[in-house]
Amino acid sequence: MAKGFTLWFTGLSGAGKSTLAGLVKDALLERGMKVEVLDGDVVRQNLSKGLGFSKEDRDTNIRRIGFVCHLLTRNDVVAIAAAISPYKVIRDENRALIGRFVEVYCQCDIGTLTARDPKGLYEKALRGEIANFTGVSDPYEPPANAEVIVDTAKEDPAASAQRILRTLEEMGYIPSGGERGYSDEEEETIKQRLRELGYI
């Protein structure tokens, strides 16, 4: 039986976390794995209803997501979290709690995020009309040691998802999907990243 693990997507609002989480989930389901997605927006409507956006409330929200991921992981489910999770210390707490934890940093510049924002929230935040907006008026701390870094301003979502899946294969967390769908250069980049982090 395949062991559970947590795949944790972090990045600013609109950086593509939910899109990539959905693509990876579908690919893992095709391989016969048990998968649950905890999307930040959905969690706030249910598990974290009533929480605001102070640092304390944000930390509580991310800890709750981490605890659910911990329960799923130990029961051999792949837990996929897609949440801004702006503070490194809380992400690291979750990594320590869960153990089998793979972090994906969805990197994207503010210009691209502003252009693709249908609600115009970035423009309002940049004008000072929204307080505590992560990445503008509230801090976001990028991960220093994410297993995967994707630049969603430059990279096609399908290519990013393939790189995430290949990294999970290299780490021995998921079975091979058969057809490669990536180049020798991409494979070497993935292996080099995992070497730097001490996995291989």
PEFENPE-V713403 format. One record per pair of residues at least 12 apart in sequence whose ideal C-beta (glycine too) atoms are under 10 Angstrom apart, sorted by the first residue. I is the first residue (numbers start at 1). GAP is how many residues later the second one is. D is the distance in Angstrom with one decimal. If there is no record, write none. Layout:
# PEFENPE-V713403
i->I gap->GAP d->D
i->I gap->GAP d->D
This chain:
# PEFENPE-V713403
i->1 gap->33 d->9.5
i->1 gap->75 d->5.9
i->2 gap->26 d->9.4
i->2 gap->29 d->8.7
i->2 gap->30 d->8.1
i->2 gap->31 d->5.7
i->2 gap->32 d->8.0
i->2 gap->74 d->6.6
i->2 gap->75 d->9.5
i->2 gap->76 d->8.0
i->2 gap->171 d->8.2
i->2 gap->172 d->7.2
i->2 gap->173 d->7.3
i->3 gap->70 d->8.3
i->3 gap->71 d->9.4
i->3 gap->73 d->5.9
i->3 gap->74 d->9.8
i->3 gap->75 d->9.3
i->3 gap->97 d->6.8
i->3 gap->169 d->9.3
i->3 gap->170 d->7.6
i->3 gap->171 d->9.9
i->4 gap->29 d->9.1
i->4 gap->30 d->7.8
i->4 gap->31 d->9.7
i->4 gap->32 d->9.7
i->4 gap->65 d->9.1
i->4 gap->66 d->9.6
i->4 gap->67 d->9.5
i->4 gap->68 d->6.2
i->4 gap->69 d->4.0
i->4 gap->70 d->6.6
i->4 gap->71 d->6.3
i->4 gap->72 d->4.4
i->4 gap->73 d->4.8
i->4 gap->74 d->6.0
i->4 gap->75 d->6.9
i->4 gap->94 d->9.2
i->4 gap->96 d->6.7
i->4 gap->169 d->9.2
i->5 gap->28 d->10.0
i->5 gap->64 d->9.3
i->5 gap->67 d->9.5
i->5 gap->68 d->5.8
i->5 gap->71 d->9.4
i->5 gap->72 d->9.1
i->5 gap->73 d->6.1
i->5 gap->74 d->7.6
i->5 gap->75 d->9.7
i->5 gap->93 d->8.0
i->5 gap->94 d->8.5
i->5 gap->95 d->3.8
i->5 gap->96 d->7.1
i->5 gap->97 d->6.4
i->5 gap->163 d->8.0
i->5 gap->166 d->8.6
i->5 gap->168 d->5.0
i->5 gap->169 d->8.5
i->6 gap->32 d->9.3
i->6 gap->59 d->9.6
i->6 gap->60 d->8.0
i->6 gap->62 d->9.7
i->6 gap->63 d->4.3
i->6 gap->64 d->7.6
i->6 gap->66 d->7.5
i->6 gap->67 d->5.2
i->6 gap->71 d->9.4
i->6 gap->72 d->7.8
i->6 gap->73 d->4.5
i->6 gap->74 d->7.6
i->6 gap->75 d->6.5
i->6 gap->88 d->7.6
i->6 gap->89 d->8.5
i->6 gap->91 d->9.5
i->6 gap->92 d->4.9
i->6 gap->93 d->8.7
i->6 gap->94 d->6.6
i->6 gap->95 d->5.0
i->6 gap->96 d->7.0
i->6 gap->97 d->9.1
i->7 gap->13 d->9.5
i->7 gap->14 d->7.7
i->7 gap->17 d->6.6
i->7 gap->18 d->9.1
i->7 gap->21 d->8.9
i->7 gap->28 d->9.1
i->7 gap->30 d->9.4
i->7 gap->62 d->9.0
i->7 gap->66 d->10.0
i->7 gap->71 d->6.7
i->7 gap->72 d->7.3
i->7 gap->73 d->4.8
i->7 gap->74 d->7.3
i->7 gap->75 d->9.1
i->7 gap->93 d->9.7
i->7 gap->94 d->8.4
i->7 gap->95 d->5.1
i->7 gap->96 d->8.3
i->7 gap->97 d->6.5
i->7 gap->140 d->9.1
i->7 gap->141 d->9.0
i->7 gap->157 d->7.4
i->7 gap->160 d->9.7
i->7 gap->161 d->7.4
i->7 gap->166 d->8.6
i->7 gap->167 d->9.8
i->8 gap->13 d->9.9
i->8 gap->30 d->9.6
i->8 gap->54 d->9.7
i->8 gap->57 d->8.7
i->8 gap->58 d->8.3
i->8 gap->61 d->7.4
i->8 gap->71 d->8.6
i->8 gap->72 d->8.1
i->8 gap->73 d->4.8
i->8 gap->74 d->8.5
i->8 gap->75 d->8.1
i->8 gap->77 d->7.3
i->8 gap->83 d->6.9
i->8 gap->86 d->7.0
i->8 gap->87 d->7.9
i->8 gap->90 d->8.5
i->8 gap->93 d->6.3
i->8 gap->94 d->6.9
i->8 gap->95 d->5.1
i->8 gap->96 d->6.8
i->8 gap->97 d->9.5
i->8 gap->135 d->9.2
i->8 gap->138 d->8.9
i->8 gap->139 d->9.4
i->9 gap->12 d->5.6
i->9 gap->15 d->8.7
i->9 gap->28 d->9.7
i->9 gap->30 d->9.4
i->9 gap->31 d->9.1
i->9 gap->71 d->7.2
i->9 gap->72 d->6.5
i->9 gap->73 d->4.4
i->9 gap->74 d->7.4
i->9 gap->75 d->9.5
i->9 gap->76 d->8.5
i->9 gap->93 d->9.9
i->9 gap->94 d->8.3
i->9 gap->95 d->4.9
i->9 gap->96 d->8.3
i->9 gap->97 d->5.9
i->9 gap->137 d->9.9
i->9 gap->139 d->9.4
i->9 gap->141 d->9.2
i->9 gap->155 d->9.0
i->10 gap->30 d->9.8
i->10 gap->52 d->9.3
i->10 gap->71 d->8.5
i->10 gap->72 d->8.6
i->10 gap->73 d->7.1
i->10 gap->74 d->6.9
i->10 gap->75 d->4.6
i->10 gap->76 d->8.0
i->10 gap->77 d->9.9
i->10 gap->78 d->9.2
i->10 gap->81 d->6.3
i->10 gap->93 d->6.6
i->10 gap->94 d->7.2
i->10 gap->95 d->5.8
i->10 gap->96 d->7.0
i->10 gap->97 d->9.9
i->10 gap->130 d->8.7
i->10 gap->131 d->9.4
i->10 gap->132 d->8.3
i->10 gap->133 d->6.4
i->10 gap->136 d->7.6
i->11 gap->71 d->9.0
i->11 gap->72 d->9.4
i->11 gap->73 d->7.0
i->11 gap->74 d->8.7
i->11 gap->75 d->9.6
i->11 gap->93 d->8.2
i->11 gap->94 d->6.1
i->11 gap->95 d->3.2
i->11 gap->96 d->6.5
i->11 gap->97 d->6.6
i->11 gap->102 d->9.5
i->11 gap->123 d->9.9
i->11 gap->124 d->9.2
i->11 gap->129 d->8.2
i->11 gap->131 d->8.5
i->11 gap->132 d->9.4
i->11 gap->135 d->9.8
i->11 gap->138 d->9.8
i->11 gap->139 d->8.6
i->11 gap->141 d->7.6
i->12 gap->72 d->6.5
i->12 gap->74 d->8.4
i->12 gap->94 d->7.8
i->12 gap->95 d->8.7
i->12 gap->96 d->6.3
i->12 gap->97 d->9.4
i->12 gap->98 d->7.9
i->12 gap->101 d->6.0
i->12 gap->110 d->9.0
i->12 gap->121 d->9.7
i->12 gap->122 d->6.2
i->12 gap->123 d->4.4
i->12 gap->124 d->9.0
i->12 gap->128 d->5.9
i->12 gap->130 d->9.5
i->12 gap->140 d->9.8
i->13 gap->27 d->9.0
i->13 gap->28 d->9.5
i->13 gap->71 d->6.1
i->13 gap->95 d->9.7
i->13 gap->100 d->7.2
i->13 gap->104 d->7.9
i->13 gap->106 d->9.7
i->13 gap->108 d->7.1
i->13 gap->109 d->8.0
i->13 gap->112 d->9.5
i->13 gap->120 d->8.1
i->13 gap->121 d->6.5
i->13 gap->122 d->7.2
i->13 gap->123 d->9.7
i->13 gap->127 d->9.5
i->14 gap->70 d->9.9
i->14 gap->92 d->9.5
i->14 gap->94 d->7.2
i->14 gap->96 d->10.0
i->14 gap->98 d->8.5
i->14 gap->99 d->4.7
i->14 gap->100 d->8.6
i->14 gap->101 d->9.6
i->14 gap->102 d->5.9
i->14 gap->103 d->5.5
i->14 gap->104 d->8.9
i->14 gap->105 d->9.4
i->14 gap->107 d->8.4
i->14 gap->108 d->7.6
i->14 gap->121 d->9.5
i->14 gap->138 d->8.9
i->15 gap->67 d->9.9
i->15 gap->69 d->8.5
i->15 gap->90 d->9.0
i->15 gap->91 d->4.0
i->15 gap->92 d->7.2
i->15 gap->93 d->4.2
i->15 gap->94 d->9.7
i->15 gap->97 d->8.8
i->15 gap->98 d->6.7
i->15 gap->101 d->9.5
i->15 gap->120 d->9.1
i->15 gap->125 d->9.9
i->15 gap->135 d->8.9
i->15 gap->136 d->9.6
i->15 gap->137 d->5.4
i->15 gap->138 d->8.7
i->16 gap->66 d->9.3
i->16 gap->90 d->5.1
i->16 gap->91 d->9.6
i->16 gap->92 d->6.9
i->16 gap->97 d->9.7
i->16 gap->100 d->9.2
i->16 gap->134 d->7.6
i->16 gap->135 d->9.8
i->16 gap->136 d->3.9
i->16 gap->137 d->9.1
i->16 gap->139 d->9.0
i->16 gap->141 d->6.4
i->16 gap->144 d->7.5
i->17 gap->22 d->8.1
i->17 gap->23 d->7.6
i->17 gap->63 d->9.7
i->17 gap->64 d->8.8
i->17 gap->65 d->4.0
i->17 gap->66 d->7.3
i->17 gap->67 d->7.8
i->17 gap->68 d->9.4
i->17 gap->87 d->8.1
i->17 gap->88 d->9.8
i->17 gap->89 d->5.2
i->17 gap->91 d->9.9
i->17 gap->133 d->9.9
i->17 gap->135 d->8.8
i->18 gap->19 d->8.3
i->18 gap->21 d->5.5
i->18 gap->22 d->8.1
i->18 gap->23 d->7.7
i->18 gap->24 d->9.2
i->18 gap->62 d->9.9
i->18 gap->64 d->4.9
i->18 gap->65 d->9.5
i->18 gap->88 d->9.7
i->19 gap->63 d->8.8
i->19 gap->87 d->9.0
i->19 gap->133 d->8.2
i->19 gap->138 d->5.4
i->19 gap->141 d->8.9
i->19 gap->142 d->8.8
i->20 gap->60 d->9.2
i->20 gap->62 d->7.7
i->20 gap->84 d->7.1
i->20 gap->86 d->6.7
i->20 gap->128 d->9.7
i->20 gap->130 d->7.1
i->20 gap->132 d->7.8
i->20 gap->135 d->10.0
i->20 gap->137 d->6.1
i->20 gap->138 d->9.6
i->20 gap->140 d->5.7
i->20 gap->141 d->5.7
i->20 gap->143 d->10.0
i->20 gap->144 d->6.9
i->21 gap->14 d->9.7
i->21 gap->16 d->5.4
i->21 gap->17 d->8.9
i->21 gap->18 d->6.9
i->21 gap->19 d->10.0
i->21 gap->59 d->4.9
i->21 gap->60 d->7.9
i->21 gap->61 d->4.1
i->21 gap->62 d->9.8
i->21 gap->83 d->8.9
i->21 gap->85 d->9.7
i->21 gap->140 d->9.3
i->21 gap->143 d->9.7
i->22 gap->15 d->7.3
i->22 gap->17 d->9.0
i->22 gap->58 d->8.9
i->22 gap->60 d->8.6
i->22 gap->135 d->9.2
i->22 gap->139 d->9.0
i->23 gap->134 d->6.1
i->23 gap->135 d->6.9
i->23 gap->137 d->8.0
i->23 gap->138 d->3.9
i->23 gap->139 d->9.0
i->23 gap->141 d->8.5
i->23 gap->142 d->9.0
i->24 gap->13 d->9.0
i->24 gap->54 d->8.9
i->24 gap->56 d->6.5
i->24 gap->58 d->9.8
i->24 gap->80 d->8.6
i->24 gap->136 d->9.2
i->24 gap->137 d->5.4
i->24 gap->138 d->9.6
i->24 gap->140 d->5.6
i->24 gap->141 d->6.5
i->24 gap->144 d->8.3
i->24 gap->150 d->9.7
i->25 gap->12 d->5.4
i->25 gap->53 d->8.2
i->25 gap->55 d->5.8
i->25 gap->57 d->9.8
i->25 gap->136 d->9.7
i->26 gap->135 d->8.8
i->27 gap->134 d->6.7
i->27 gap->135 d->8.6
i->27 gap->137 d->8.9
i->27 gap->138 d->5.7
i->27 gap->141 d->9.6
i->27 gap->147 d->8.8
i->27 gap->150 d->6.9
i->28 gap->50 d->5.7
i->28 gap->52 d->8.3
i->28 gap->137 d->8.0
i->28 gap->140 d->8.4
i->28 gap->145 d->9.9
i->28 gap->146 d->6.6
i->28 gap->147 d->9.8
i->28 gap->149 d->9.4
i->29 gap->49 d->9.4
i->30 gap->147 d->7.9
i->31 gap->47 d->9.9
i->31 gap->134 d->9.1
i->31 gap->143 d->6.5
i->31 gap->144 d->5.9
i->31 gap->145 d->8.9
i->31 gap->146 d->6.3
i->31 gap->147 d->9.4
i->32 gap->143 d->8.3
i->33 gap->43 d->9.2
i->33 gap->44 d->8.4
i->33 gap->45 d->5.5
i->33 gap->140 d->9.7
i->33 gap->141 d->6.8
i->33 gap->142 d->8.4
i->34 gap->38 d->8.6
i->34 gap->41 d->8.7
i->34 gap->42 d->6.8
i->34 gap->43 d->4.7
i->34 gap->44 d->6.5
i->34 gap->45 d->9.8
i->35 gap->37 d->9.2
i->35 gap->42 d->7.0
i->35 gap->43 d->4.6
i->35 gap->44 d->8.0
i->35 gap->45 d->6.4
i->36 gap->32 d->8.4
i->36 gap->33 d->8.7
i->36 gap->36 d->5.6
i->36 gap->41 d->5.7
i->36 gap->42 d->7.4
i->36 gap->43 d->5.7
i->36 gap->44 d->7.1
i->36 gap->45 d->9.6
i->37 gap->41 d->9.3
i->37 gap->42 d->8.2
i->37 gap->43 d->4.6
i->37 gap->44 d->7.9
i->37 gap->45 d->6.8
i->38 gap->26 d->9.3
i->38 gap->27 d->5.3
i->38 gap->28 d->9.4
i->38 gap->30 d->6.1
i->38 gap->31 d->6.6
i->38 gap->34 d->8.5
i->38 gap->41 d->6.6
i->38 gap->42 d->7.0
i->38 gap->43 d->4.8
i->38 gap->44 d->7.2
i->38 gap->45 d->7.4
i->39 gap->26 d->9.5
i->39 gap->41 d->8.8
i->39 gap->42 d->8.2
i->39 gap->43 d->5.0
i->39 gap->44 d->7.5
i->40 gap->21 d->7.8
i->40 gap->22 d->8.7
i->40 gap->25 d->7.4
i->40 gap->41 d->7.8
i->40 gap->42 d->6.0
i->40 gap->43 d->3.4
i->40 gap->44 d->6.1
i->40 gap->45 d->7.8
i->41 gap->41 d->8.7
i->41 gap->42 d->8.6
i->41 gap->43 d->9.9
i->42 gap->40 d->9.2
i->42 gap->41 d->9.9
i->43 gap->18 d->6.9
i->43 gap->19 d->9.4
i->43 gap->21 d->7.2
i->43 gap->22 d->5.7
i->43 gap->25 d->8.2
i->43 gap->38 d->8.6
i->43 gap->39 d->9.4
i->43 gap->40 d->7.0
i->44 gap->13 d->9.9
i->44 gap->17 d->6.7
i->44 gap->20 d->9.9
i->44 gap->21 d->9.8
i->44 gap->39 d->8.9
i->47 gap->14 d->8.1
i->47 gap->17 d->5.5
i->47 gap->18 d->7.5
i->47 gap->20 d->9.5
i->47 gap->21 d->7.1
i->48 gap->12 d->7.2
i->48 gap->13 d->4.5
i->48 gap->14 d->9.3
i->48 gap->15 d->9.9
i->48 gap->16 d->5.8
i->48 gap->17 d->8.1
i->48 gap->35 d->10.0
i->51 gap->13 d->8.7
i->52 gap->80 d->8.6
i->53 gap->77 d->9.8
i->53 gap->78 d->8.4
i->53 gap->79 d->4.8
i->53 gap->80 d->8.5
i->53 gap->81 d->8.4
i->53 gap->85 d->7.7
i->54 gap->78 d->7.4
i->54 gap->84 d->9.7
i->55 gap->31 d->8.8
i->55 gap->32 d->7.4
i->55 gap->35 d->9.7
i->55 gap->77 d->8.7
i->55 gap->83 d->8.2
i->55 gap->84 d->9.0
i->57 gap->75 d->10.0
i->58 gap->25 d->9.5
i->58 gap->26 d->8.1
i->58 gap->27 d->8.3
i->58 gap->28 d->6.6
i->58 gap->29 d->7.1
i->58 gap->32 d->8.0
i->58 gap->74 d->8.8
i->58 gap->76 d->8.3
i->58 gap->80 d->8.6
i->59 gap->26 d->9.6
i->59 gap->27 d->9.5
i->59 gap->28 d->6.6
i->59 gap->30 d->8.5
i->59 gap->31 d->5.2
i->59 gap->34 d->9.0
i->60 gap->30 d->9.3
i->61 gap->22 d->7.5
i->61 gap->23 d->9.5
i->61 gap->24 d->8.7
i->61 gap->29 d->9.3
i->62 gap->19 d->8.7
i->62 gap->21 d->6.3
i->62 gap->22 d->8.6
i->62 gap->23 d->4.8
i->62 gap->24 d->8.4
i->62 gap->25 d->7.5
i->62 gap->28 d->4.7
i->62 gap->29 d->7.2
i->62 gap->31 d->8.5
i->62 gap->32 d->7.0
i->63 gap->27 d->6.4
i->63 gap->30 d->7.0
i->63 gap->31 d->7.3
i->63 gap->34 d->8.8
i->65 gap->14 d->9.0
i->65 gap->16 d->5.3
i->65 gap->17 d->9.4
i->65 gap->18 d->5.7
i->65 gap->20 d->7.8
i->65 gap->25 d->9.8
i->65 gap->29 d->7.7
i->66 gap->13 d->9.4
i->66 gap->15 d->7.6
i->66 gap->17 d->9.5
i->66 gap->19 d->8.8
i->66 gap->24 d->7.7
i->66 gap->25 d->8.3
i->66 gap->27 d->6.9
i->66 gap->28 d->3.3
i->66 gap->29 d->8.6
i->66 gap->30 d->9.6
i->66 gap->31 d->6.0
i->66 gap->32 d->6.7
i->66 gap->35 d->9.1
i->67 gap->27 d->8.3
i->67 gap->30 d->7.3
i->67 gap->31 d->9.2
i->68 gap->13 d->8.5
i->69 gap->12 d->5.6
i->69 gap->25 d->7.0
i->69 gap->28 d->8.5
i->69 gap->29 d->5.8
i->69 gap->31 d->9.9
i->69 gap->32 d->8.2
i->70 gap->24 d->7.7
i->70 gap->27 d->5.2
i->70 gap->28 d->4.9
i->70 gap->29 d->8.5
i->70 gap->30 d->9.8
i->70 gap->31 d->9.4
i->71 gap->27 d->9.6
i->72 gap->26 d->9.3
i->73 gap->24 d->9.5
i->73 gap->25 d->5.4
i->73 gap->26 d->7.5
i->73 gap->27 d->5.7
i->73 gap->28 d->8.1
i->74 gap->24 d->8.5
i->74 gap->25 d->8.7
i->74 gap->26 d->9.0
i->78 gap->22 d->9.6
i->78 gap->24 d->10.0
i->78 gap->90 d->9.0
i->78 gap->95 d->8.2
i->78 gap->96 d->7.9
i->79 gap->19 d->8.1
i->79 gap->21 d->9.5
i->79 gap->22 d->9.5
i->80 gap->22 d->9.9
i->80 gap->24 d->9.4
i->81 gap->13 d->8.3
i->81 gap->17 d->9.8
i->81 gap->20 d->9.7
i->81 gap->22 d->9.8
i->81 gap->23 d->9.8
i->82 gap->22 d->9.2
i->82 gap->24 d->8.8
i->84 gap->22 d->9.8
i->84 gap->50 d->5.5
i->84 gap->51 d->8.4
i->84 gap->54 d->9.8
i->84 gap->56 d->7.2
i->85 gap->18 d->9.4
i->85 gap->49 d->9.6
i->85 gap->55 d->9.2
i->85 gap->56 d->9.4
i->85 gap->58 d->9.3
i->86 gap->48 d->5.0
i->86 gap->49 d->8.0
i->86 gap->52 d->7.0
i->86 gap->53 d->6.3
i->86 gap->54 d->4.5
i->86 gap->55 d->6.3
i->86 gap->56 d->9.5
i->87 gap->47 d->9.8
i->87 gap->52 d->7.7
i->87 gap->53 d->8.5
i->87 gap->54 d->5.8
i->88 gap->52 d->9.6
i->88 gap->53 d->4.3
i->88 gap->54 d->8.1
i->88 gap->55 d->6.5
i->88 gap->56 d->7.4
i->88 gap->57 d->9.7
i->89 gap->52 d->8.3
i->90 gap->51 d->9.6
i->91 gap->12 d->6.8
i->91 gap->14 d->10.0
i->91 gap->50 d->8.5
i->91 gap->52 d->6.7
i->91 gap->55 d->9.3
i->92 gap->51 d->8.9
i->92 gap->52 d->9.7
i->92 gap->53 d->9.3
i->95 gap->48 d->9.7
i->95 gap->50 d->9.4
i->100 gap->71 d->9.3
i->100 gap->73 d->7.2
i->101 gap->46 d->8.8
i->102 gap->44 d->8.7
i->102 gap->45 d->4.8
i->102 gap->46 d->7.2
i->102 gap->62 d->8.3
i->102 gap->65 d->7.3
i->102 gap->66 d->6.7
i->102 gap->69 d->6.9
i->102 gap->71 d->7.0
i->102 gap->97 d->9.8
i->103 gap->40 d->5.5
i->103 gap->42 d->7.5
i->103 gap->43 d->4.3
i->103 gap->44 d->5.6
i->103 gap->45 d->7.4
i->103 gap->46 d->9.3
i->103 gap->94 d->10.0
i->104 gap->39 d->9.0
i->104 gap->42 d->6.4
i->104 gap->43 d->7.0
i->104 gap->44 d->4.5
i->104 gap->45 d->7.8
i->104 gap->46 d->6.6
i->104 gap->56 d->8.6
i->104 gap->59 d->9.4
i->104 gap->60 d->5.9
i->104 gap->63 d->8.5
i->105 gap->37 d->6.2
i->105 gap->38 d->5.0
i->105 gap->39 d->9.6
i->105 gap->40 d->9.6
i->105 gap->41 d->4.0
i->105 gap->42 d->8.9
i->105 gap->43 d->7.2
i->105 gap->44 d->4.8
i->105 gap->45 d->7.3
i->105 gap->46 d->9.5
i->106 gap->40 d->9.5
i->106 gap->42 d->9.3
i->106 gap->43 d->8.5
i->106 gap->44 d->5.7
i->106 gap->45 d->8.5
i->106 gap->46 d->5.3
i->106 gap->47 d->9.9
i->106 gap->49 d->9.9
i->106 gap->54 d->8.1
i->107 gap->35 d->7.3
i->107 gap->36 d->9.8
i->107 gap->39 d->9.1
i->107 gap->42 d->5.9
i->107 gap->43 d->6.7
i->107 gap->44 d->5.0
i->107 gap->45 d->6.9
i->107 gap->46 d->7.7
i->107 gap->47 d->9.2
i->107 gap->48 d->9.4
i->108 gap->27 d->9.4
i->108 gap->42 d->9.0
i->108 gap->43 d->7.0
i->108 gap->44 d->4.7
i->108 gap->45 d->4.8
i->108 gap->46 d->9.0
i->108 gap->47 d->9.9
i->109 gap->42 d->8.7
i->109 gap->43 d->9.7
i->109 gap->44 d->5.5
i->109 gap->45 d->9.5
i->110 gap->12 d->6.8
i->110 gap->15 d->9.6
i->110 gap->16 d->8.0
i->110 gap->25 d->6.6
i->110 gap->26 d->7.4
i->110 gap->43 d->10.0
i->111 gap->42 d->8.2
i->112 gap->39 d->9.6
i->112 gap->40 d->7.9
i->112 gap->41 d->4.1
i->112 gap->42 d->8.9
i->113 gap->22 d->7.5
i->113 gap->23 d->9.5
i->113 gap->39 d->9.2
i->113 gap->40 d->8.2
i->114 gap->12 d->7.2
i->114 gap->22 d->9.4
i->115 gap->38 d->9.5
i->116 gap->36 d->9.4
i->116 gap->37 d->9.1
i->121 gap->12 d->6.9
i->121 gap->15 d->9.1
i->122 gap->13 d->8.2
i->122 gap->14 d->6.8
i->123 gap->13 d->9.9
i->124 gap->12 d->9.3
i->125 gap->12 d->5.9
i->125 gap->13 d->9.0
i->145 gap->48 d->10.0
i->145 gap->51 d->8.6
i->145 gap->52 d->6.0
i->145 gap->53 d->9.5
i->146 gap->47 d->9.0
i->146 gap->51 d->8.8
i->147 gap->17 d->8.8
i->147 gap->20 d->6.0
i->147 gap->21 d->8.8
i->147 gap->23 d->9.7
i->147 gap->24 d->7.4
i->147 gap->43 d->9.5
i->147 gap->46 d->7.1
i->147 gap->47 d->7.2
i->147 gap->50 d->6.4
i->147 gap->52 d->7.7
i->148 gap->12 d->8.3
i->148 gap->15 d->6.4
i->148 gap->16 d->5.3
i->148 gap->17 d->9.9
i->148 gap->18 d->9.3
i->148 gap->19 d->5.2
i->148 gap->20 d->8.9
i->148 gap->42 d->8.2
i->148 gap->45 d->7.4
i->148 gap->46 d->9.6
i->149 gap->14 d->9.4
i->149 gap->44 d->7.9
i->150 gap->13 d->6.8
i->150 gap->14 d->7.4
i->158 gap->23 d->8.8
i->159 gap->22 d->8.9
i->159 gap->23 d->8.1
i->159 gap->27 d->8.5
i->161 gap->20 d->9.8
i->162 gap->15 d->9.0
i->162 gap->18 d->8.9
i->162 gap->19 d->5.2
i->162 gap->20 d->5.5
i->162 gap->24 d->8.1
i->163 gap->18 d->9.8
i->163 gap->19 d->6.9
i->163 gap->23 d->6.6
i->163 gap->24 d->9.6
i->163 gap->26 d->8.1
i->163 gap->27 d->6.5
i->163 gap->30 d->9.6
i->164 gap->26 d->9.6
i->165 gap->12 d->6.4
i->165 gap->16 d->8.6
i->165 gap->17 d->9.1
i->166 gap->14 d->8.1
i->166 gap->15 d->8.3
i->166 gap->16 d->5.7
i->166 gap->20 d->7.3
i->166 gap->21 d->6.8
i->166 gap->23 d->9.7
i->166 gap->24 d->5.4
i->166 gap->25 d->9.5
i->167 gap->22 d->10.0
i->167 gap->23 d->5.3
i->167 gap->24 d->9.3
i->167 gap->26 d->7.5
i->167 gap->27 d->7.0
i->167 gap->32 d->9.1
i->169 gap->18 d->10.0
i->169 gap->21 d->9.0
i->170 gap->17 d->8.3
i->170 gap->20 d->5.9
i->170 gap->21 d->6.5
i->170 gap->23 d->9.2
i->170 gap->24 d->5.8
i->170 gap->29 d->7.6
i->170 gap->30 d->7.0
i->171 gap->19 d->9.7
i->171 gap->23 d->6.9
i->171 gap->26 d->9.8
i->171 gap->28 d->5.9
i->171 gap->29 d->8.3
i->172 gap->27 d->9.2
i->172 gap->28 d->9.7
